């Protein structure tokens, strides 16, 4: 009986455009922030923080970037992991070689990645659909080849750059909890900016392009500018996510962490989580991070029964099957299911 529209009067444009129009939504968001900032650091183990929660935040950022491009702007990308690699190597170079402070290095890596992403987004001005997917897939292999073979970037074919000690305002991030807070603060900041961005005029332009691009152009949307802006914003988030993964999770910059399978996994995240939603990016990232652990724990008792070749590929089989399942049953993903539940809660027990 608490989740109701009744009694929530909107007497200004600001209240009408609020992200959380119902008080229970606002309180739920505050509780989630309290859990993230207070409860998790106090009670979660180092393994849980380092291997599950931090990569969850990083992949949520990257998935949101891909969601901006594919879910909001309707532009397909199959090379998103390569832009994460650009962000990882750029941040290491800016911070480790040139001595730029940590936060400007990570944000600067996002800017460098946005420039590279805008360049590879130029084909979207002329092609779309399947052809754009192939063009973005080519960017994955081009970026991988450049990073591997340019000695100044990676140190050679087998080169791996280790993360230097991280300092921010003279405070060393040398524990899992400190790295957790660092990743959490950046995630909250960028997700808040992204949520307001997709709700504004630029977000409406992207959705108009996604629905019918030539109709959007007729009503005054600048297709060239807004498509390239979508690529820039999307790859900026990917670059920051790649830098966070390299600094806070893996501890090295290695191109093997950002291969084409990671790009496909990111596409699966936004399909399962929900296209065109911020919440879907979190759902998809959480699903991607937790699913392998759940599968390994579940199949641990069946190692002598299930054939080894199936065990070695069971994660890909389950993940691919779930993508097909969601495409058939709920094309809008887990976020749509959550919104359906909320809508029913608003009306219950009334049928109208």
Secondary structure, 3 states (H helix, E strand, C coil): CCCCCCCCCCCCHHHHCCCCCCHHHHHHHHHHHHHHHHHHHHHCCHHHHHHHHHHHHHHHHHHHHHHHHHHHCCCCCCCHHHHHHHHHHHHHHHHHHCCCCHHHHHHHHHHHHHHHHHHHCHHHHCCCCHHHHHHHHHHHHHHHHHHHHCHHHHCCCCCCEECCCCEECCEECCCHHHHHHHHHHHHHHHHHHHHHHHHCHHHHHHHHHHHCHHHHHHCCCCHHHHHHHHHHHHHHHHHHHHHHHHHHHHCEECHHHHCHHHHHHHHHHHHHHCCCCHHHHHHHHHHHHHHHHHHHHHHHHHCCCCCHHHHHHHHHHHHHHHHHHHHHHCCCHHHHHHHHHHHHHHHCCCCC
